[in-house]
Amino acid sequence: MSEFSVDITHSAGIQVGDHNTQIFNAPALPTLDQWWSQVWLPLTDPPLTEEIVLAGRQDTAAQLRAVLDDGQALHAVQGDLSVLELKAFIAAALGPGRDRAVFVHDAAELAAAPAGPSLVVLAAGSRPRELAVGGPRRFLLYGREVAHPSVRVPRVNGDDVGGLLAAGGLSPARARALGTLARRGLEQLRRALTRYPGYPEAAWATEPDRATRRLALLGAFIEADRDLVAGFTGLTPAELPDAAHRLAADPDTPLLGRLHDHWYVNAPEDAFVLIMGALHDDDLAAFATLAAGVLGGAVAGSAPLRRGVAETLVLMAVHGGDIRHGRRLVADAARLIVRDLLAGAPAGRWAALTDVIQLLAEAAPEEFLTALSGSPDWHAGMFAQDRTYPPVLWALEMLAGPAEYLGPAVGILARLAAVDPGGPLSNRPANSLARIFDCLFPQTEAARPVRLRELRRLLRGQPTVTRTLLLDLLPDGHMIRTVHPRPRFRAWPAPAVASADEARQGLRDVAGLAVDDAGTDPARCLRLIPRMAGMPLEERTAFAGALATLDLPDDPMRRELHEALRDLVARHREFAHAAWALPAAEVDALAGLAAVLRPGRAADRHRWMFADDWPDGVAGPEDLARRRAGAAREILAEGGLDAAAALADDTNAAAAVGAALPAQDDEQQLMAWLAGERPELAAGYFAARMREEPARRDDLLRRAGDAPRRAAILLAAGDPRWAWSELAGLDSGTADAYWAGFSPYGLGSDFDGVAEAAAGLNGAGRFDAALNLIAVYARRFDSPDIAAQALIAAEEFRTAGGWVRPHLLQVVVDLLWRHRDAIELARLTAVELGLADRLGYGASLPATSARLGTDPEFFAELVAARSDAAYRALHAWAVCPGTAGDGTVDVAVLRDWVVRARDSLAAAGLAALGDAEIGRILAVALPSPPDPVWEVLEDVGRDDLDRAVWRGLFNKRGVTSRGLTDGGEQERALAEDCRELARQAADYPRARRLLLNLAGTYAREALQEDDEAEVFRRGI
C-alpha cells in the first residue's frame, strides 16, 4: 500500500486497504455502531444509509436478526459480495443492536476484546482457531466462501438504490447509473460517492502489473474470448482465470466482477482513472492493435468484449487529454483508432459496427462525423435493414446535444432524411431532426439563435427536408416528445425544457422562417395552411396577409387553397369552445380569405362536399344531402352531366354524385351509363329516384331494355324482396347479372333473407360472398336452410377461391357444428380440413377434434398426411381421448385409443412421429386429476411415449413474456408445480420420473433467466 497522509475533518476515522484497516481515535476494537457512524456513513455524500444498504434485501436482514436470536453460539453469513459490503450489510441489518457487537480480525483482537459486547463478528479466513462457543458470546462469520451459511445475502436492488438517491436530490439519470453500479457492488458505489477522492484506495491500482493494466482496459470479456484475452494480457490461457479471480477477490474494491462466464470491470471509469498513469506505451500499442482487430472484424471477439473495448476508447478520449505516452496524448490515440476504423469504411463495416457505433461517436465525435459525412453509399444502404440504421440515428442524436457538434450532426441527418425510403419503425431521420429542434424541449444545449442559424443553413442545403421539418415543428396537438440518448461517460449538458418566453420566441423563429420561405409560392402556402393554428399570432397574421396577395387563375391550385382554408375554418367553428380553437374574429377573417379564393367553376367550388364521406362543416346527413343537391344543380347548370361525371372521377364518389343529381326529364344518357361507362353514377341516380318515388321501380325496370340494366335497376332499388319477386318473371341473364352484382353488405340489421340470398350467391358461384353474408348474420339468423347453404359454400370455397376473413370462416365452422346432427361427421371434417389453412393458427375445428378423439385410425391418417391442414387440425385438438361429458376420462377407452393409434402408425412406419403427436395431445389435454394418463403410460411402458409426453408438457407452455428484471420466477413456479404433481403420482413411477425431469429442466431455465436479468441489473 502506498504511503499517504490525509486531513479528515468531521469524521472519527477512515477505512482503507484490503484488510479493513481502520485509523481511529476510538478504542482499538470499535463496536459496529462506531464503525457505522464514524467510518461508513461520513465517507460518502450522500451517506449510504441503512435504507440504501438494505435496499431489496430487508427480508434477508430480518432473517439475520432472527437467526441471531435462536440461541446458537455460531452462525455464518455468505454472499457473492465483497467483504466490505457484507460488513456493511451486517451493520445495517443489526440496526440499534450494532452497539452490542464488535468486529474482530484475529486471535489477539479477540483476546483483547472487552467483555461487554454480546456479538463478535469475524471475517472468514481471519477467525481464531478456538472460539469460546460455550460462553455468553455469540459469533458471526461472514465472507464470500463461508461454508454452511445460516443466511445468504443477495445483491442490493439497484433500482431501489437509484430511487433513494434520486429522492435525496441526485438527478434521475445519475441516480439510475449509480443504482446499476450499486448492483455490481456497494464498494463501487462508495468509491463513486466518496467525499475524499482517491480514498478508499484500491489495492490492485498500486503498481499494477501488465495483466491488471490490460484487463482493466478490456472492460469485459467472456470465456469464448479466453485465448484472445490471454494473448493481450501476456498470460497463458491457463493462467488467465486465476489472474481474473484474484482481481475479483479484493475484499474492499475488486477490479473485476463475474457472472458465470462473463467477466467485467466493476467500475470502468474509476478503474481507468486509477490505472491511467500506470499505463505503458506498449499497453496502448497493444490495445490499439486489439481494438482495430476486434472492432474492424479481423479478429473474432464477443459482444461484451467489443463493447468493453469501445467504452475504453471513450474513457481514453475523456480522461486522456493530459496524459502523454510517448509523443502522443492518450486522448489523441483514441481518436486515431476511431479515425482509422471509420475513414473510408465500406457500407459493410458501418453495418457491422452498429452495436458499438454510439460509443465510437462519443469517443471521437469529429472523426465520426467526418467519416459518416463522407460515406454516401452507407447513407442510402443503411435503411435496407431495420436493425442497422437506428443506432446510427441515436449516435447522431447524441452528438447533436453539444452546440459544437449540432451543425454537422443535423446536416447528416438531413441528408439521411432525403434518402430515407420510410418503413415500419418510428426511428426516422426526420423525426430525429424534429426532436432536436423542438421549440419547447430541444434535444440540444445549443441556444435558440444557434438553432435558428442551423435551420436557415439546412433550408439552403436541403430545402425539401427542411420545409417538412418546419411543418413538424409547428404544433398540431399530436406531438410526442422523447428524450434523446445521452453519452456514456462525457459530461455534456443535458437538454432542458425551455421557459415559456423562450419556447414562444423559438416558435416565432420557426413560423417566421416557414412563412418567409413560403412567400407567395402557392404550393408552399398550401402546405402551411393546416398548421396556421400552431403559429404565433404575429406570424399567422403575416401569413394570412401573404395569402391575400395571391393572384391565381381559376385552376386546381386555387381550388386546393380554397378547400384548405375552408377545412380550417370549418374545424375551428365546429370546435369553437376547445382550448386550441382560434378566436372567432380570426376564423371569420380566414373565412373571408377563403371566399376571396373561391373558385369560379361550380365543380371546383363544391368538390369538398363529395371528396369526403363526412366533411367538416356539415350538421348531419340531412344537411349534407341538402348541400350536395344544391351543388349538383349548380354543376349541372354550368356543365351538364359531363361536368358531374368529371366531378365523380375527381372525387372517386360516383354514387354520391349520382344520388345528388336532381330528377332529369331525359334519362336516356343515365340509363345508357347504367350498364356502360359510368354504372356507379347512374345507379346512384336511379336509387335516389326510386327512394323518392317507389312507384317508378316498375317503369324503370320496363325501360331498362336488357339484362344488365334490369339487374342494375333491381340492385339500385335497395329492396331485395321486391327484386327477388321480379326475378321470378325475368330471364336467366337478368338473374345472373343480379346475383353477380349483389352485395352481402349494407342490407340492414333486420335483413331476414339470408338463406335465399346465400342460395342466389351460391348459384352464381360467389361462394365467398355467401360465406361472408352467412357469417355476418349468423348470431341473429340460424336455420337448417342457412346451414345447408353454408355447407355448399364452404365445400366449394376452397377450390373456387375468394376472400373471407379468418374470424368469419370460424363463425361458419361453428354454425355448421351446431347443425352436426343433420350433417355427416365425415363431411363436416372434410369441410374443416379444407378451411384449416385459411382459418389460421389457434382456430377451432370441433368436428375434426371430435372425430380424432374417437377414431384413432383417422388420427393416424392425419399424422401420415404431413400437410399444413393436418398439422393445424392436430394442434387444434385439445380434448383427451376417452373424455366423457362430465370431464372424466375412461382409462379403458384411452388405453384402447393409444394402442390402436400406435399400431396404425407403426404399420405405416411412423411410430416415432406418432408417439410425438400422441404425447403432445396427452400433455395438452392433460385431465385433472391426470391419473388416467399416468396409468396408460405405465400400461404401455414405452420410454419413447414417456419422452413424447415430456416434450408435450414442455411445449404446452408456448411463448412467454416477462419484465427485464423478473428473472426465472415463472420457471420456478412451474418447477414447483411439476414437483407437486410428482408427489401426487407416487404410484406411477414413469410419470413421477418424467415430472421430476421436467421440474429439473424448469429449474435450470430459471437460473438462465436469472442470469439474463442479472446482466441487465448490473448494466453489463
Disulfide bonds with the S-S distance in Angstrom:
none
